Amino acid sequence: MALGGGGSTYITDYNANFYNPANLLIQDKSGNFSFGVGVIGLYLDGTQNYGNLSTQFQNAKNYFELYTPGQTSISGTDLVEIIDSNYPQEATLSDNKFRYDATLIGMKWLKNDRAFSIALRTRTSSRFRVGQGWYSDSFKQTSDDELTLDRSLIHRYQSLHEISFGYAESFQFLTGLTSKLDNFIIGIAPKLIIGTGYQNAEWNNTYRELEGNSATERVQNFTYNATGEFGTSTLAYLRGTPINQANARSFSTTSFNVNGIGAGLDIGVTYLLTLGKDLSAIQRDGQPTRRSLRLSFSMTDIGFISYNNDEVSLSSSPDTTLVTNLPTNIAGEAFIGSRGQYISFIEQFGEDNPFTGNSLNQSSFASLLPMALHGGALIEINRLKLMGDVSVGLTNNAFNSTKLISSFGMELRPLNFLPLRGGVQFEAQRPEFLSIGMAVETKKWDLSLAGIFSPNSLIEQPRITGAAAATLQFHF
């Protein structure tokens, strides 16, 4: 994360299982065996972010915890800030997220020009999009020259726990076609997945002014799938329990309910070209690669997960109507995607409720894993590494969108054991965050830290929006 969030070329330890398993065969540490515990990352792109560290910490907790009525109450000044920071130019939908990843334990070993690894990871992501019309009753001109009041509300939440088995080796057929000191590596990492919390709620709800007509066109459609605690709460609500009581009875901070089982696969290829007299790309003698060019491509999260516990599905067909009365109920709270907030927010501030009048389906359902494509390049010359990475999700889900993500980073070692890192990430050509980090790396162990900041931190008060830490990793 200190290098802008890209990992398809840089990551070579057991975490490569989840980004590009081909990199397992690249050796950037001495020795043939490594293991570690507690690699943790947290990222928040909130509706509001704060410069005060304690306030921002409490802000991040609110995104993770159960929704409490009034917890995110906002004033008129807050409304102005929310609109300015979340709806640039012609945008009528925000794009916010909260995510954490933790690789609890992992190990990697090299043997006979092959690499093996095993890693256990847990990750949770909450991604939401809120129409500007919840915070303002003014129509906005879009890029299509339409005057639109967007009251859409989209929230995708998913929590996954994975055990992954990685394998990588040289693909000698392609490697032998050139006379250079290079290596073409392929990697594969099948994994078993347990799903806990899941909600996929999408209410597209827009009003458009019609030229020469006093009426306004309203276009909407609604789909909702939930399981586990989300499903339990929704079922109770649909059967007449007030939503706050349904949430309090359904959600827990300690439960670990298995709501879904799935299988996935991460695959990747890396072309490693040695520069200068460094022979480590083709000679496995336990010494790290120091001068090289890497070109990588990977596809992650190929697979699906089947949910079959307290499942709830609702949907309505697309509907277009002409209306004369427009919504005027401006939200008195910020929507932050906390657990249990979706229904409560609609019930408090919505002009109507899409949960009423739609038939309920309680059949089990399956969801694709957050499949994505990644590619990148990294050049390493002694104590300097420069990298660039791009990725794109193939579906809209809690972890990815279909927007192009690009990451750029640099690592410099003023001292051999002290790498300093910095990077930037863009989403659809818009700056997403800035990042810095450092590590202490000895021959036998290393410790890494990173901090993530909002993109306007260079001109305003710095606002921390994420952090990452890799606790001790050992190498033998």
C-alpha positions as CSV (number, residue, x, y, z in Angstrom):
1,M,0.0,0.0,0.0
2,A,2.9,2.3,0.5
3,L,3.6,2.0,-3.2
4,G,0.1,3.2,-4.3
5,G,-1.7,-0.1,-3.7
6,G,-0.5,-2.1,-6.7
7,G,0.9,-5.6,-6.1
8,S,1.0,-7.6,-9.3
9,T,4.7,-6.9,-9.8
10,Y,6.1,-6.0,-6.4
11,I,4.7,-8.6,-4.0
12,T,6.9,-11.7,-3.8
13,D,6.2,-13.3,-0.4
14,Y,3.2,-15.5,0.5
15,N,0.9,-12.6,-0.1
16,A,1.6,-13.0,-3.8
17,N,-1.0,-15.8,-3.7
18,F,-3.7,-13.2,-3.8
19,Y,-2.1,-10.8,-6.3
20,N,0.1,-12.7,-8.7
21,P,1.3,-16.2,-7.6
22,A,3.9,-16.2,-10.4
23,N,6.0,-13.8,-8.2
24,L,6.5,-16.5,-5.6
25,L,9.5,-17.7,-7.6
26,I,11.1,-14.3,-7.5
27,Q,13.6,-14.0,-4.7
28,D,14.1,-10.6,-3.1
29,K,15.3,-11.9,0.2
30,S,18.1,-14.3,1.1
31,G,17.2,-17.8,2.0
32,N,14.6,-20.3,0.7
33,F,12.0,-20.2,3.4
34,S,10.0,-17.4,5.0
35,F,6.9,-17.0,7.2
36,G,5.1,-14.3,8.9
37,V,1.9,-13.3,10.8
38,G,-0.4,-10.3,11.0
39,V,-0.2,-8.4,7.7
40,I,-3.0,-5.8,8.1
41,G,-4.3,-3.0,5.9
42,L,-7.2,-0.6,6.4
43,Y,-8.5,1.9,3.9
44,L,-11.4,4.5,4.2
45,D,-12.7,6.7,1.5
46,G,-15.4,8.2,3.6
47,T,-18.3,10.5,3.0
48,Q,-16.4,12.8,5.3
49,N,-12.8,12.7,6.4
50,Y,-11.1,14.6,9.2
51,G,-7.7,16.0,9.8
52,N,-7.8,15.3,13.5
53,L,-6.4,11.8,14.1
54,S,-8.7,10.8,17.0
55,T,-11.8,12.1,15.2
56,Q,-10.8,10.3,12.0
57,F,-10.2,7.1,14.0
58,Q,-13.7,7.3,15.5
59,N,-15.0,8.1,12.0
60,A,-13.5,4.8,10.7
61,K,-15.0,2.9,13.6
62,N,-18.5,4.1,12.7
63,Y,-18.1,2.6,9.2
64,F,-17.2,-0.8,10.7
65,E,-19.7,-1.0,13.6
66,L,-23.4,-1.5,13.8
67,Y,-25.5,1.5,12.7
68,T,-26.8,3.7,15.6
69,P,-29.6,6.2,14.9
70,G,-28.2,9.8,15.0
71,Q,-24.6,8.6,14.9
72,T,-23.9,10.4,11.6
73,S,-26.1,13.5,12.1
74,I,-25.1,16.4,9.8
75,S,-25.6,20.1,9.8
76,G,-25.9,22.6,6.9
77,T,-22.2,23.1,6.9
78,D,-21.7,19.3,6.6
79,L,-24.0,19.2,3.7
80,V,-22.0,21.7,1.8
81,E,-18.7,19.8,2.5
82,I,-20.3,16.5,1.5
83,I,-21.5,17.8,-1.8
84,D,-18.2,19.6,-2.6
85,S,-16.0,16.6,-1.8
86,N,-18.1,13.7,-3.2
87,Y,-19.8,15.2,-6.3
88,P,-17.1,16.9,-8.5
89,Q,-18.1,18.4,-11.9
90,E,-21.1,16.6,-13.4
91,A,-21.1,13.6,-11.0
92,T,-24.4,12.8,-9.4
93,L,-23.3,9.7,-7.6
94,S,-20.6,9.5,-4.9
95,D,-18.2,6.5,-4.8
96,N,-17.1,5.7,-1.2
97,K,-15.6,2.6,0.4
98,F,-14.3,1.1,3.6
99,R,-12.1,-2.0,3.5
100,Y,-9.7,-4.0,5.6
101,D,-7.5,-7.0,4.7
102,A,-5.5,-9.2,7.1
103,T,-3.2,-12.0,6.1
104,L,-3.3,-13.8,9.4
105,I,-0.4,-16.3,8.7
106,G,1.5,-17.5,5.8
107,M,4.7,-19.2,4.6
108,K,6.6,-19.7,1.4
109,W,9.5,-22.0,0.4
110,L,11.6,-22.6,-2.7
111,K,12.7,-26.0,-3.8
112,N,14.2,-27.3,-7.1
113,D,13.3,-24.2,-9.1
114,R,9.7,-24.3,-7.8
115,A,8.0,-22.2,-5.2
116,F,5.2,-23.2,-2.8
117,S,3.2,-21.2,-0.3
118,I,0.2,-21.2,1.9
119,A,-1.7,-18.2,3.3
120,L,-4.8,-17.5,5.4
121,R,-6.5,-14.2,4.7
122,T,-9.7,-12.4,5.9
123,R,-11.1,-9.4,4.2
124,T,-14.2,-7.2,4.4
125,S,-15.3,-4.4,2.1
126,S,-18.2,-2.0,2.2
127,R,-18.7,0.1,-1.0
128,F,-21.5,2.5,-1.5
129,R,-22.8,5.1,-3.9
130,V,-25.2,7.8,-2.8
131,G,-27.1,10.1,-5.2
132,Q,-26.6,13.8,-4.6
133,G,-30.3,14.2,-4.4
134,W,-30.3,12.8,-0.8
135,Y,-28.3,15.9,0.3
136,S,-29.8,18.5,-2.0
137,D,-33.1,19.1,-3.8
138,S,-31.5,21.0,-6.6
139,F,-31.3,19.5,-10.1
140,K,-27.8,19.1,-11.6
141,Q,-26.8,19.2,-15.2
142,T,-25.0,16.0,-16.2
143,S,-22.5,15.3,-19.0
144,D,-25.5,14.3,-21.2
145,D,-26.9,17.9,-20.8
146,E,-29.8,16.5,-18.7
147,L,-31.1,18.1,-15.5
148,T,-31.2,15.3,-13.0
149,L,-32.0,14.8,-9.4
150,D,-30.4,11.6,-8.4
151,R,-31.8,9.8,-5.3
152,S,-30.1,6.4,-6.0
153,L,-28.7,4.4,-3.1
154,I,-26.3,1.5,-3.7
155,H,-24.5,-0.5,-1.0
156,R,-22.4,-3.6,-1.5
157,Y,-20.9,-5.3,1.6
158,Q,-19.0,-8.6,1.7
159,S,-16.8,-10.4,4.1
160,L,-14.6,-13.4,3.0
161,H,-12.2,-15.7,4.8
162,E,-9.7,-17.6,2.6
163,I,-7.1,-20.3,2.7
164,S,-4.9,-20.3,-0.4
165,F,-2.2,-22.7,-1.7
166,G,0.3,-21.2,-4.1
167,Y,2.6,-22.8,-6.6
168,A,5.0,-21.3,-9.2
169,E,7.6,-22.5,-11.6
170,S,9.6,-21.5,-14.7
171,F,7.9,-22.1,-18.0
172,Q,11.0,-23.5,-19.8
173,F,9.4,-23.6,-23.3
174,L,9.2,-19.8,-23.5
175,T,12.2,-19.1,-21.4
176,G,14.4,-21.1,-23.7
177,L,13.3,-19.2,-26.8
178,T,15.5,-16.3,-26.0
179,S,19.3,-16.0,-25.5
180,K,18.9,-13.4,-22.8
181,L,19.2,-13.9,-19.0
182,D,15.5,-14.1,-18.5
183,N,12.8,-16.2,-16.9
184,F,9.1,-16.7,-17.8
185,I,7.2,-17.8,-14.7
186,I,3.7,-19.0,-14.2
187,G,1.8,-19.3,-10.9
188,I,-1.4,-20.6,-9.7
189,A,-3.2,-20.4,-6.3
190,P,-6.4,-22.3,-5.7
191,K,-8.3,-21.4,-2.5
192,L,-11.2,-22.4,-0.3
193,I,-13.5,-19.5,0.8
194,I,-15.9,-19.1,3.7
195,G,-18.4,-16.2,3.4
196,T,-20.0,-14.5,6.4
197,G,-21.8,-11.1,6.0
198,Y,-23.2,-10.2,2.5
199,Q,-25.5,-7.5,1.2
200,N,-25.9,-6.3,-2.4
201,A,-28.5,-3.5,-2.5
202,E,-29.1,-1.4,-5.5
203,W,-31.9,1.2,-5.8
204,N,-31.4,3.3,-9.0
205,N,-33.8,6.2,-8.5
206,T,-33.5,9.4,-10.7
207,Y,-35.7,12.3,-11.6
208,R,-35.2,14.0,-15.0
209,E,-36.7,17.3,-16.1
210,L,-38.4,17.0,-19.5
211,E,-38.2,19.9,-21.9
212,G,-41.6,21.5,-22.6
213,N,-43.3,19.4,-19.9
214,S,-44.4,20.5,-16.4
215,A,-44.1,16.9,-15.2
216,T,-40.8,15.2,-14.3
217,E,-39.8,11.7,-15.4
218,R,-38.9,9.3,-12.7
219,V,-36.9,6.2,-13.5
220,Q,-36.2,3.5,-10.9
221,N,-35.5,-0.1,-10.4
222,F,-34.5,-2.1,-7.2
223,T,-32.6,-5.3,-6.5
224,Y,-31.6,-6.6,-3.1
225,N,-29.8,-9.8,-2.0
226,A,-28.6,-10.4,1.6
227,T,-27.6,-13.3,3.8
228,G,-26.5,-13.9,7.4
229,E,-27.0,-11.0,9.8
230,F,-28.2,-8.8,7.0
231,G,-30.7,-11.4,5.9
232,T,-32.0,-12.0,9.5
233,S,-32.5,-8.2,10.1
234,T,-34.2,-7.8,6.7
235,L,-36.6,-10.7,7.3
236,A,-37.5,-9.4,10.7
237,Y,-38.2,-5.9,9.3
238,L,-40.4,-7.3,6.5
239,R,-42.4,-9.2,9.1
240,G,-43.2,-6.0,11.0
241,T,-40.3,-5.5,13.5
242,P,-39.1,-1.8,13.6
243,I,-35.8,-1.7,11.8
244,N,-33.7,-0.5,14.7
245,Q,-35.0,-3.4,16.8
246,A,-34.4,-5.8,14.0
247,N,-30.8,-4.6,13.7
248,A,-30.1,-4.8,17.4
249,R,-31.4,-8.4,17.6
250,S,-29.7,-9.6,14.4
251,F,-26.2,-8.1,14.3
252,S,-23.4,-9.1,16.7
253,T,-19.8,-8.0,17.1
254,T,-18.6,-11.5,18.0
255,S,-20.4,-14.0,15.9
256,F,-18.7,-16.0,13.1
257,N,-21.5,-17.6,11.1
258,V,-20.7,-19.5,8.0
259,N,-23.3,-18.3,5.5
260,G,-21.6,-19.4,2.3
261,I,-19.0,-21.7,0.9
262,G,-17.0,-21.2,-2.3
263,A,-13.9,-21.9,-4.2
264,G,-11.6,-19.6,-6.1
265,L,-8.4,-19.4,-8.2
266,D,-5.7,-16.7,-8.6
267,I,-3.4,-17.1,-11.6
268,G,-0.5,-15.0,-12.9
269,V,2.5,-14.8,-15.2
270,T,5.7,-12.8,-14.8
271,Y,8.5,-12.2,-17.2
272,L,11.7,-11.6,-15.3
273,L,14.6,-10.1,-17.2
274,T,18.0,-9.8,-15.5
275,L,19.9,-6.5,-16.1
276,G,23.6,-6.3,-16.1
277,K,25.6,-9.1,-14.6
278,D,23.0,-10.2,-12.1
279,L,22.3,-13.9,-12.8
280,S,19.8,-14.5,-10.1
281,A,16.9,-14.8,-12.5
282,I,18.2,-18.0,-13.9
283,Q,20.4,-19.3,-11.1
284,R,18.6,-20.3,-7.9
285,D,21.4,-20.0,-5.3
286,G,19.5,-18.4,-2.4
287,Q,20.7,-14.9,-3.3
288,P,18.1,-12.1,-4.0
289,T,17.6,-10.4,-7.3
290,R,18.9,-6.9,-7.3
291,R,18.9,-5.7,-11.0
292,S,15.9,-6.7,-13.1
293,L,12.9,-5.8,-15.1
294,R,9.5,-7.5,-14.3
295,L,6.5,-7.5,-16.5
296,S,3.4,-9.2,-14.9
297,F,-0.2,-10.1,-15.6
298,S,-2.6,-11.7,-13.3
299,M,-6.3,-12.6,-12.9
300,T,-7.6,-12.8,-9.4
301,D,-10.7,-14.2,-7.7
302,I,-11.9,-16.5,-10.4
303,G,-14.7,-18.5,-8.9
304,F,-18.0,-18.1,-6.9
305,I,-19.5,-18.5,-3.5
306,S,-22.9,-20.0,-2.7
307,Y,-24.9,-18.5,0.1
308,N,-27.6,-20.6,1.9
309,N,-28.2,-19.1,5.4
310,D,-31.0,-16.6,6.1
311,E,-31.0,-15.6,2.4
312,V,-33.3,-12.8,1.2
313,S,-33.9,-11.6,-2.3
314,L,-36.1,-8.7,-3.5
315,S,-36.4,-7.1,-6.9
316,S,-38.6,-4.9,-9.0
317,S,-38.7,-4.3,-12.8
318,P,-37.5,-1.1,-14.2
319,D,-40.2,1.5,-14.0
320,T,-40.7,4.9,-15.6
321,T,-43.4,7.3,-14.5
322,L,-44.3,11.0,-14.7
323,V,-44.5,12.8,-11.4
324,T,-45.4,16.3,-10.3
325,N,-44.3,16.1,-6.7
326,L,-40.5,16.0,-6.1
327,P,-38.8,14.7,-3.0
328,T,-37.9,17.5,-0.5
329,N,-36.8,15.4,2.5
330,I,-33.1,16.2,2.7
331,A,-31.1,13.6,4.7
332,G,-30.3,14.6,8.2
333,E,-27.6,12.0,8.4
334,A,-24.7,11.0,6.3
335,F,-25.0,7.6,4.7
336,I,-21.7,5.7,5.5
337,G,-22.6,2.1,4.8
338,S,-22.4,0.8,8.3
339,R,-24.2,-2.5,9.1
340,G,-27.9,-2.1,9.3
341,Q,-28.0,1.5,8.0
342,Y,-29.4,0.9,4.5
343,I,-33.0,0.2,5.4
344,S,-33.0,2.7,8.2
345,F,-31.7,5.5,5.9
346,I,-34.4,4.8,3.3
347,E,-37.2,4.6,5.9
348,Q,-36.1,8.0,7.5
349,F,-35.4,10.0,4.4
350,G,-36.8,8.2,1.3
351,E,-39.8,9.5,-0.6
352,D,-41.0,5.9,-0.7
353,N,-39.8,2.5,0.4
354,P,-38.8,-0.1,-2.3
355,F,-38.8,-2.9,0.4
356,T,-42.6,-2.7,0.4
357,G,-44.7,-4.1,-2.4
358,N,-42.1,-6.5,-3.8
359,S,-42.3,-10.2,-3.5
360,L,-39.8,-11.9,-1.2
361,N,-37.6,-14.8,-2.3
362,Q,-35.8,-16.9,0.2
363,S,-34.0,-19.3,-2.1
364,S,-30.2,-19.8,-1.9
365,F,-28.2,-17.8,-4.4
366,A,-24.6,-17.7,-5.7
367,S,-22.3,-14.7,-6.2
368,L,-19.2,-14.4,-8.3
369,L,-16.0,-13.6,-6.5
370,P,-14.7,-10.1,-7.1
371,M,-12.8,-11.1,-10.2
372,A,-10.3,-8.6,-11.5
373,L,-7.5,-8.2,-14.1
374,H,-4.1,-6.8,-13.1
375,G,-0.9,-5.9,-15.0
376,G,2.2,-3.9,-14.3
377,A,5.9,-3.4,-14.7
378,L,8.7,-2.9,-12.2
379,I,12.3,-2.0,-12.8
380,E,14.9,-2.6,-10.0
381,I,18.4,-1.2,-10.1
382,N,20.3,-1.9,-6.9
383,R,18.6,0.3,-4.2
384,L,15.9,1.8,-6.4
385,K,12.6,0.3,-7.6
386,L,10.1,2.0,-9.8
387,M,6.7,0.4,-10.5
388,G,3.4,1.0,-12.2
389,D,0.3,-1.1,-11.9
390,V,-3.2,-1.1,-13.5
391,S,-6.2,-3.2,-12.5
392,V,-9.9,-3.3,-13.4
393,G,-12.7,-5.2,-11.9
394,L,-14.9,-7.3,-14.2
395,T,-18.0,-6.8,-12.1
396,N,-19.3,-4.2,-9.7
397,N,-19.0,-5.7,-6.2
398,A,-18.0,-4.7,-2.7
399,F,-14.3,-5.0,-3.5
400,N,-14.0,-3.7,-7.0
401,S,-15.7,-1.5,-9.6
402,T,-15.3,-1.6,-13.3
403,K,-13.3,1.6,-13.3
404,L,-9.6,1.5,-14.2
405,I,-7.3,1.7,-11.2
406,S,-3.7,2.8,-11.7
407,S,-0.9,2.8,-9.1
408,F,2.6,4.3,-9.3
409,G,5.2,3.9,-6.7
410,M,9.0,4.2,-5.9
411,E,11.1,2.5,-3.3
412,L,14.5,4.0,-2.4
413,R,17.0,2.5,0.1
414,P,19.4,5.2,1.5
415,L,20.6,2.4,3.7
416,N,20.4,-1.2,2.6
417,F,18.1,-2.2,5.5
418,L,15.9,0.9,5.3
419,P,13.6,1.1,2.3
420,L,11.6,4.3,2.0
421,R,8.4,4.1,-0.1
422,G,5.9,6.5,-1.7
423,G,3.1,6.2,-4.2
424,V,-0.1,7.4,-5.6
425,Q,-3.3,5.7,-6.8
426,F,-5.8,6.9,-9.5
427,E,-9.3,5.7,-10.1
428,A,-10.6,6.6,-13.5
429,Q,-7.9,9.2,-13.8
430,R,-8.9,10.9,-10.5
431,P,-6.4,10.8,-7.6
432,E,-7.6,8.3,-5.0
433,F,-4.9,8.6,-2.4
434,L,-1.3,9.3,-1.7
435,S,0.9,6.9,0.3
436,I,4.2,6.7,2.1
437,G,5.9,4.0,4.1
438,M,9.1,2.5,5.4
439,A,10.5,-0.7,6.7
440,V,13.3,-2.2,8.7
441,E,14.7,-5.2,6.8
442,T,17.5,-7.4,8.3
443,K,18.9,-10.6,6.9
444,K,16.5,-12.7,9.0
445,W,13.4,-10.5,9.6
446,D,11.6,-7.4,8.5
447,L,8.9,-5.0,9.7
448,S,6.9,-2.7,7.4
449,L,4.5,0.3,7.9
450,A,2.5,2.5,5.6
451,G,0.2,5.5,5.8
452,I,-2.4,6.6,3.3
453,F,-3.6,10.1,2.8
454,S,-6.4,11.9,1.0
455,P,-5.3,13.3,-2.4
456,N,-5.7,16.9,-1.2
457,S,-3.3,16.4,1.6
458,L,-0.5,18.3,-0.3
459,I,-2.5,21.6,-0.3
460,E,-4.7,21.2,2.8
461,Q,-4.3,19.7,6.3
462,P,-3.2,16.0,5.9
463,R,-6.1,13.6,6.3
464,I,-5.2,10.0,7.1
465,T,-7.5,7.6,5.2
466,G,-5.7,4.3,5.8
467,A,-2.8,2.4,7.2
468,A,-1.0,-0.9,6.7
469,A,1.4,-2.9,8.8
470,A,3.3,-6.1,8.2
471,T,4.4,-7.5,11.6
472,L,7.5,-9.5,11.8
473,Q,8.3,-11.7,8.8
474,F,11.2,-14.2,9.1
475,H,13.5,-15.5,6.4
476,F,15.8,-18.6,6.4
